[in-house]
Amino acid sequence: MPRRSVTGRIGRWLGWILAAAFAGVLLLQSWYFAQVLWLRWVNPVSTAFMEARLETLREKNPQARLKQQWVPYERISGSLKRAVVAAEDAKFLDHEGFDWEAIQKAMERNERRGKVVAGASTISQQLAKNLFLSGQRSWMRKGQEAVITWMLETALSKRRILELYLNVAEWGEGVFGAEAAARHHFALPAGNLDAGQAAWLASILPSPRRYERGRMTPYLASRSATIQARMGAAQIP
């Protein structure tokens, strides 16, 4: 068989493989975007992160269940909304999914320390990860997170993004969402949380399974006080 013929066949095969890969990526992104559009009107029953946590819990206890109860935006304490924005994403209403200044500062800090000690994920980025992705860290997963973040910001209002986030965020071992968190830690509905309680809940978001019900430590006391001081300036939708 002539060499040119073999080379031509290889080129065609590579072209087909690349075309198939592109079609697969396009199909996957279309599926994600359809799911995001669906979230305009439908509240998610579960998320990828919730399902992963439940699977882990059931390795120890096959009867384990998650605590989560959806509540609409207007039935969540304004203090909790402000506390979460103040703690997690102060520029939430101003950016389009990514806080580039915070990302730059986090990169500089991590470079100085020689390891990852700071992140700069916005509420929209955290929601993208919680809804659809695994906890695995890789450049591919981060890239997909960025694409889904853009989809969320394009298809949903800031109010809806915050409503979704507050209802699916983890706030303890098997505890998800503001309503379950308020009842688990303070025996109150989410709408009745005061500023101090809201600041405490916001302060445990980075490591929610580390702290028992309503537990106060020197770190949490300091962190909660800082969040409370910032809540007045926090803008919410």
N, C-alpha and C positions, 0 to 999 in steps of 0.2 A: 504494500500500500504506500503511495507517495507520502512523503513527510508533510507536505503542505496540506494534504487531506486530513491527516491525523491532527495536525495543529488546528485546522478549521473545526473539526469535531469537538476538540477540547474547548475551544473558544465558545462554541454554541452551547455546550454543556454548562460552562461557567455562566454564560448569559442567562440560561434557564434557571440555574440555581439562584443567581442574584435576583432575578425577577420574582421567583417564588418567595425568597426571603423578604423582599420589599412588600409583596402582596400580603405576607403573613403579618409583618409589622403594621401595615395599614389597616388590616382587619382587626388586630388587637387594639390599636388606638381608637378605631371606630367603636369597638365594644365598650371601651372605657368612657368615651364621650357620650355614648347612649346612656350608660349608667349615671353619669353626671347629670345629664338632662333630666333623667327620671327623678333625680333628687330635688328638682324644683317643686314637685308636688307630693312625692312619697317619702315618708320617713323610713330610714333603714331599720330593719329588724335586728340586724347584726352587722359586724364589720370583719374584715380579714384579721385585724388585731384581736378582736374579741374572740373569734373562733380559735385563734392560736392559743390564747390564754386559757380558754375552756379546755382545750385538748391537753394542755400541760397540767391543769388542775385535776383532770380525770385520770391522769396517770397515777395519782396518789389516792384519789377518791372517785370511783366510777359514777357516783351519784352527784358529783359537784355541779352546781349551777351558778350562773352569773346573776348579780343583782343589777338590774337596769330597768328604768321606767321612763319612757319618753314624756317630756313636758314641753309645751310650746314656749316660744321665746318670751311672751308676755308674762308667763308664770315662773320665770327665773328671776331671782333677786337682781336688781340693778347693781347692787354692791358686788355680786359675784361676777357679773359681766365686766365691770370696771376693774376688778381685782385681776381677772384673768388677762385682760388686755394689758394692764399695767405691768404684769409679771412676765407675760409671754411675748407680747408683740405691740409695743407702744405706738408704732406707726401703722397699725392695722388698717385704719381708714385711708391712709395716704398712699400706700404702695399698691402694686398690682400683683402681689403674691410673693415678692422677694424684697427683702430689706438689704440692698447692696452695701450700704454703709456698715451694717451690723456684720455682714458676711466678711467684709474686708477686715474689720477689727478682730473677728474670731480667727481668721487665717493668720493674722499677725501674732496674736496671742499664742496660738498653737505652734507657730514656728519658733517663737521664743522659748517655749517649754519643751519643744522636741517631741510632742505627742498631742493627741486630741484632748483638750481640756475645756474647750468652749465650742458651742454650736450657735447657729443663728437662724434656726428654722422659724418661719412665721407660723401663725395659726393656720393659714391656708396650706402650707407645706405639711404641717403635722396632721391636718385632716386628710390630705391626700394619702399619706402613709397609713394612717389608721384605717381608712375605708377600704383600701384595695391591696396594700402591699405587705410583705413579710417584714420581720425585724432584721433580716439579713442585711449586712452592710456590703455594698459593692457599688462600683461606678455605674453599672447598668441599672441597678435599683434606684440610685440617686437621679439618674437621667429620666427614668420613668416617673419618679416622684415630681420632677420639675415639669414634665409634660402634663401630668394630671393636675398639678397646681395651676398651670395656665388654663386648663379646661374649667376648673372650679371658678376661677376669677372671671372667666369669660361668660360662663353660663349662669352663674348664681350671683345674687346680691350679697353684699357684706353681711347684712342681717341674717340671711339664710346660712351663710358659711359659719357665722358665730353660733347660730342656733344648733347646727349640726355638730360643731365641735363640742359645745357644752353638753350635748346629749350622748356623745360617744367617748369622751376623754376618760382615761382610767384614773380612779381616785382611791384605790385600795385593792387588796387581794380579792379579785373577782367583782369589784365594785366599779360600775361604769355609768357615767352621766351625772349631771348635777343633782337630779332628784334622789337617786340612790346614794350619792355621796352625802348629801345633806342629812338624809335619814340615818345613814350608817354612822356618821361621825357626830351628829348633833341632835338626832331624833327630831328633826324639823323638816318641813317641806322646803324645796329649793327656793320658793318665793319668800320665805321668812328669814333667810340668812341675814345677819347684820354685817357691818363692815369688818369687824374683827374676825368673825367666822369665815367670811368670804376670803379675806386676806390669808387666813391659815390654809384654806383649801387650795388657793392659788400657789401658795408657797411649797406645797408637797407635790405639785404636778411633775417636776422632773424625776422624782423617785417615789411614786405614790405607795408602793408596797412596803416601803421601809418603815412607815409610821402607823402606830396603832390608833384606835379611835380617839380623836381629839387630843392626842398626845402633844405636849409642848416641850421643846428642847431649847437650849440657848440659841442654836442656829435658827430654828423655826421662829422663835420670838423676834430675833433681829430681822429675819427675812420678812416676816409678817408686818413688822413696823415699817420697813422700807416700802413695802407694797401699799400699805395704807396711806403713807405720805404721798404716794404717786397717784392714788386713785382719783383724786379730785381733778387732775389734769387729763385723765384717760378719756378718750373720746370713743363712744360706742354708737353703733347704728340704731 
